[in-house]
């Protein structure tokens, strides 16, 4: 799509933008590059998938969507920067399920993950996978559980955020074993340790793991979804591996600051949902083993409220790690 009104905003302020009629604002935006913060280190599933979608949006909307990695504090550092940004449509965050979970995990969180953001688009849904190195002693989840029972408190699980932390600790709890969680700043950081044999198992997204599995540098022991993945049909679920109650499906989406102009949110939501219908995008998402999750703005806002209530309950039941 060609943007025909590129000069309409110029140095316009947010009040000037808000004064425009809804249709005019939608056509005016974007007239300069758009920044998308990934609050995790480069190389993880969120980073890789966001860059793929950003490339297509750059072509569709006529402006560069520049991905910036700003890792730290379980995703809080980069996400807080977006909460404090001007709601002008030029700063977004690609946030995962961890974004909502952080309200129950991070002490004195400086923002509210629902009230201080405008949900724009759901980008994908994905399970997590339990992986080990190619020379690992573990060929199955049953092997891992047997070893953990024989050597309690000695087997480490690498995690990178709240969702991997939850899944790792939930597995240990449901299996009745004691394991050690080793948190990293991002999945890209611990994969070198995993493939080098320095840490025995780790939790990661399918997007992170698929190219490594194809190269033979990791083995996938199980998937956290209730059913097997079409991308990993030979990998058993945790249920099939004898662990009940440890299912987890993650998501990630695009969020702007609170009070983002509705016309901007609507235009970007439409562009992203339309992108999922493009053959090139379908192929790209399939290569990352993530499922597109198009959703309208109202449904997405309701999903965030449901997620907030879900993790509040999980915290009361002591199923979440504490910061």
C-alpha positions as CSV (number, residue, x, y, z in Angstrom):
1,X,0.0,0.0,0.0
2,X,1.4,3.5,-0.9
3,X,1.1,6.2,1.7
4,X,-0.2,9.3,-0.2
5,X,-0.3,11.7,2.7
6,X,3.3,11.3,4.0
7,X,3.7,15.0,4.8
8,X,0.6,15.7,6.7
9,X,2.0,15.2,10.2
10,X,5.5,16.6,9.8
11,X,6.4,17.8,13.2
12,X,2.9,17.5,14.5
13,X,2.4,17.1,18.2
14,X,0.2,14.4,19.7
15,X,-2.6,17.0,20.4
16,X,-2.6,17.9,16.7
17,X,-2.8,14.2,15.8
18,X,-5.8,13.7,18.1
19,X,-7.6,16.7,16.6
20,X,-7.7,15.1,13.2
21,X,-10.8,13.1,12.3
22,X,-10.4,9.4,12.8
23,X,-10.2,8.5,9.1
24,X,-7.6,11.3,8.5
25,X,-5.4,10.1,11.4
26,X,-5.5,6.5,10.0
27,X,-4.4,7.7,6.6
28,X,-1.7,10.0,8.0
29,X,0.0,7.3,10.1
30,X,2.8,6.3,9.7
31,X,4.8,9.1,8.2
32,X,8.1,8.1,9.7
33,X,9.8,4.9,11.0
34,X,8.0,2.9,13.7
35,X,10.0,1.5,16.6
36,X,9.0,-2.0,18.0
37,X,10.8,-2.9,21.2
38,X,11.4,-6.6,21.9
39,X,12.1,-6.7,25.6
40,X,14.3,-9.8,25.3
41,X,17.7,-10.5,24.0
42,X,18.2,-11.2,20.2
43,X,17.8,-14.6,18.8
44,X,14.7,-15.8,20.8
45,X,11.3,-16.7,19.3
46,X,9.7,-13.3,20.0
47,X,12.6,-11.5,18.4
48,X,12.7,-13.7,15.3
49,X,8.9,-13.7,14.7
50,X,8.6,-9.9,15.4
51,X,11.3,-9.2,12.8
52,X,9.5,-11.4,10.2
53,X,6.2,-9.5,10.8
54,X,8.0,-6.1,10.8
55,X,9.5,-6.8,7.4
56,X,6.1,-7.3,5.9
57,X,4.6,-4.3,7.7
58,X,7.4,-2.1,6.4
59,X,6.4,-3.1,2.8
60,X,2.7,-2.8,3.4
61,X,2.6,0.5,5.3
62,X,5.4,2.3,3.5
63,X,7.6,3.0,6.6
64,X,10.3,1.0,8.3
65,X,9.3,-1.0,11.4
66,X,12.6,-1.0,13.3
67,X,13.0,-3.7,15.9
68,X,15.0,-2.8,18.9
69,X,16.1,-5.3,21.6
70,X,16.0,-3.9,25.1
71,X,16.3,-6.9,27.5
72,X,16.3,-7.0,31.2
73,X,14.3,-7.7,34.3
74,X,12.1,-10.4,32.8
75,X,11.0,-8.1,30.0
76,X,10.2,-5.1,32.3
77,X,13.0,-2.8,31.0
78,X,11.9,-2.6,27.4
79,X,8.2,-2.8,28.3
80,X,8.4,0.1,30.8
81,X,10.0,2.3,28.0
82,X,6.8,1.8,25.9
83,X,4.5,2.5,28.9
84,X,6.3,5.9,29.2
85,X,6.4,6.6,25.5
86,X,4.1,9.2,23.8
87,X,0.9,7.5,22.5
88,X,1.6,8.7,18.9
89,X,1.8,5.4,17.1
90,X,5.6,5.3,16.8
91,X,6.6,3.1,19.7
92,X,5.3,-0.4,20.4
93,X,6.3,-3.4,22.4
94,X,6.2,-7.1,21.2
95,X,5.2,-8.7,24.5
96,X,4.6,-12.3,25.4
97,X,2.4,-13.9,28.1
98,X,5.1,-12.8,30.5
99,X,3.8,-9.3,30.1
100,X,0.6,-10.1,32.0
101,X,2.3,-12.5,34.4
102,X,4.8,-9.9,35.6
103,X,2.1,-8.2,37.6
104,X,2.1,-11.2,39.9
105,X,5.8,-11.8,39.8
106,X,7.7,-8.5,39.8
107,X,7.6,-6.5,43.1
108,X,6.6,-2.9,42.7
109,X,6.1,-3.1,39.0
110,X,6.1,0.5,37.7
111,X,3.2,0.0,35.3
112,X,0.0,-2.0,35.0
113,X,0.2,-4.5,32.1
114,X,-3.5,-4.0,31.2
115,X,-4.3,-0.4,32.2
116,X,-1.2,1.2,30.9
117,X,-1.1,-0.2,27.4
118,X,-3.3,-0.4,24.3
119,X,-3.5,-3.9,22.8
120,X,-3.0,-3.7,19.1
121,X,-2.7,-7.2,17.6
122,X,-2.2,-10.8,18.7
123,X,0.7,-12.0,16.6
124,X,1.0,-15.7,17.4
125,X,0.2,-18.5,19.8
126,X,2.8,-21.2,20.6
127,X,3.6,-24.0,23.0
128,X,6.9,-24.3,24.8
129,X,9.2,-27.2,24.3
130,X,11.6,-29.0,26.7
131,X,14.9,-29.4,25.0
132,X,18.3,-31.0,25.8
133,X,21.6,-31.2,24.1
134,X,22.6,-33.8,21.4
135,X,24.8,-35.7,23.8
136,X,22.4,-35.6,26.7
137,X,21.7,-38.6,29.0
138,X,18.0,-37.9,28.6
139,X,16.0,-39.4,25.7
140,X,12.6,-38.7,27.2
141,X,10.8,-36.9,30.0
142,X,10.6,-40.2,31.8
143,X,14.4,-40.3,31.8
144,X,14.6,-36.8,33.2
145,X,12.1,-37.5,36.0
146,X,13.9,-40.7,37.0
147,X,17.2,-38.8,37.2
148,X,15.6,-35.9,39.1
149,X,14.2,-38.4,41.7
150,X,17.6,-40.1,42.0
151,X,19.5,-36.9,42.3
152,X,17.1,-34.3,43.8
153,X,18.1,-30.7,43.5
154,X,21.0,-31.3,41.1
155,X,19.4,-31.1,37.6
156,X,19.1,-27.6,36.2
157,X,16.4,-26.2,33.9
158,X,17.3,-23.1,32.0
159,X,14.5,-20.5,31.7
160,X,14.4,-17.0,30.1
161,X,11.2,-15.3,31.3
162,X,8.0,-15.8,33.4
163,X,6.3,-18.2,31.0
164,X,9.3,-20.6,30.8
165,X,9.9,-20.2,34.5
166,X,6.2,-21.2,35.2
167,X,6.4,-24.2,32.9
168,X,9.7,-25.4,34.3
169,X,8.6,-25.2,37.9
170,X,5.1,-26.5,37.1
171,X,6.7,-29.6,35.5
172,X,8.8,-30.2,38.6
173,X,5.8,-29.8,40.9
174,X,3.5,-32.0,38.8
175,X,6.2,-34.7,38.5
176,X,6.9,-34.6,42.2
177,X,10.6,-33.8,41.8
178,X,13.1,-31.1,42.9
179,X,15.0,-29.4,40.1
180,X,17.0,-26.2,39.9
181,X,15.9,-23.3,37.8
182,X,18.7,-21.3,36.2
183,X,17.3,-18.0,34.8
184,X,18.9,-16.4,31.7
185,X,18.3,-13.0,30.1
186,X,17.0,-14.7,26.9
187,X,16.8,-18.0,25.2
188,X,19.6,-17.1,22.8
189,X,21.9,-16.8,25.9
190,X,21.3,-20.3,27.3
191,X,21.2,-22.2,24.0
192,X,25.0,-22.0,23.8
193,X,25.3,-23.6,27.2
194,X,22.7,-26.2,26.3
195,X,24.3,-27.3,23.1
196,X,27.7,-27.2,24.8
197,X,26.6,-29.6,27.5
198,X,26.9,-27.0,30.3
199,X,23.2,-27.2,31.3
200,X,21.1,-30.3,30.9
201,X,17.6,-29.1,29.8
202,X,15.9,-25.9,28.9
203,X,12.5,-24.5,28.0
204,X,12.0,-22.5,24.8
205,X,9.5,-21.5,22.2
206,X,9.1,-23.5,19.0
207,X,10.4,-20.6,16.9
208,X,13.7,-20.7,18.9
209,X,14.2,-24.4,18.6
210,X,13.1,-25.4,15.1
211,X,16.3,-24.4,13.3
212,X,18.5,-25.9,16.0
213,X,16.5,-29.2,15.8
214,X,16.8,-29.3,12.0
215,X,20.6,-28.8,12.4
216,X,20.7,-31.6,15.0
217,X,22.1,-29.4,17.8
218,X,19.2,-30.0,20.2
219,X,16.8,-32.8,21.0
220,X,13.1,-32.0,21.8
221,X,11.8,-34.1,24.7
222,X,8.3,-32.8,25.0
223,X,5.8,-30.1,24.1
224,X,3.7,-28.2,26.6
225,X,0.5,-28.1,24.4
226,X,-2.5,-30.4,25.2
227,X,-2.1,-32.0,21.8
228,X,0.9,-32.6,19.6
229,X,2.0,-29.8,17.3
230,X,1.6,-30.1,13.5
231,X,5.2,-28.8,13.3
232,X,6.5,-31.5,15.7
233,X,4.3,-34.5,15.1
234,X,6.8,-36.9,16.5
235,X,7.3,-35.1,19.8
236,X,5.0,-36.2,22.7
237,X,3.1,-33.9,24.9
238,X,3.8,-33.7,28.6
239,X,0.5,-35.5,29.2
240,X,1.7,-38.3,27.0
241,X,5.0,-38.3,28.9
242,X,3.1,-39.0,32.1
243,X,2.9,-35.5,33.5
244,X,-0.7,-34.2,34.0
245,X,-1.6,-30.6,34.6
246,X,1.5,-29.0,33.1
247,X,0.0,-27.8,29.8
248,X,0.9,-24.3,28.7
249,X,0.1,-22.3,25.5
250,X,1.8,-19.0,25.2
251,X,1.1,-16.0,23.0
252,X,2.7,-12.8,22.0
253,X,1.2,-9.6,20.7
254,X,1.8,-5.9,19.9
255,X,1.0,-3.2,22.4
256,X,1.2,0.5,22.4
257,X,1.1,3.0,25.3
258,X,-2.3,3.8,26.9
259,X,-4.4,6.3,25.0
260,X,-3.1,5.3,21.6
261,X,-5.4,6.9,19.0
262,X,-8.0,4.3,18.1
263,X,-7.6,4.9,14.4
264,X,-3.9,4.0,14.6
265,X,-4.6,0.9,16.6
266,X,-7.3,-0.1,14.1
267,X,-5.2,0.5,11.0
268,X,-2.2,-1.5,12.5
269,X,-4.5,-4.3,13.6
270,X,-6.0,-4.5,10.1
271,X,-2.6,-4.5,8.5
272,X,-1.3,-7.3,10.7
273,X,-4.4,-9.5,10.4
274,X,-4.3,-9.0,6.6
275,X,-0.6,-10.0,6.6
276,X,-1.4,-13.4,8.0
277,X,-3.3,-14.1,4.8
278,X,-0.2,-13.5,2.6
279,X,1.5,-16.7,1.3
280,X,5.0,-15.3,2.3
281,X,3.9,-14.7,5.8
282,X,2.3,-18.1,6.1
283,X,5.5,-19.7,5.0
284,X,7.5,-17.6,7.3
285,X,5.4,-18.5,10.4
286,X,5.4,-22.1,9.5
287,X,9.2,-22.1,9.3
288,X,9.1,-20.7,12.9
289,X,6.6,-23.3,14.0
290,X,4.1,-20.6,15.3
291,X,0.4,-20.3,14.6
292,X,-1.0,-17.0,13.4
293,X,-3.6,-15.6,15.8
294,X,-5.6,-12.8,14.1
295,X,-7.9,-11.1,16.5
296,X,-9.9,-7.9,16.5
297,X,-9.2,-5.1,19.0
298,X,-12.2,-5.7,21.3
299,X,-11.6,-9.5,21.5
300,X,-7.9,-8.8,22.2
301,X,-8.7,-6.4,25.0
302,X,-11.0,-9.0,26.6
303,X,-8.3,-11.7,26.2
304,X,-5.9,-9.5,28.2
305,X,-8.4,-9.0,31.0
306,X,-9.0,-12.8,31.1
307,X,-5.2,-13.4,31.2
308,X,-4.8,-10.9,34.0
309,X,-7.5,-12.8,36.1
310,X,-5.9,-16.2,35.1
311,X,-2.5,-15.3,36.4
312,X,-3.8,-13.6,39.5
313,X,-5.5,-16.9,40.4
314,X,-2.3,-18.8,39.6
315,X,-0.4,-16.6,42.0
316,X,-2.9,-17.2,44.8
317,X,-2.4,-20.9,44.2
318,X,1.4,-20.5,44.4
319,X,2.0,-21.6,40.8
320,X,4.1,-18.6,39.8
321,X,7.7,-17.7,40.7
322,X,8.1,-14.7,43.0
323,X,10.5,-11.9,42.2
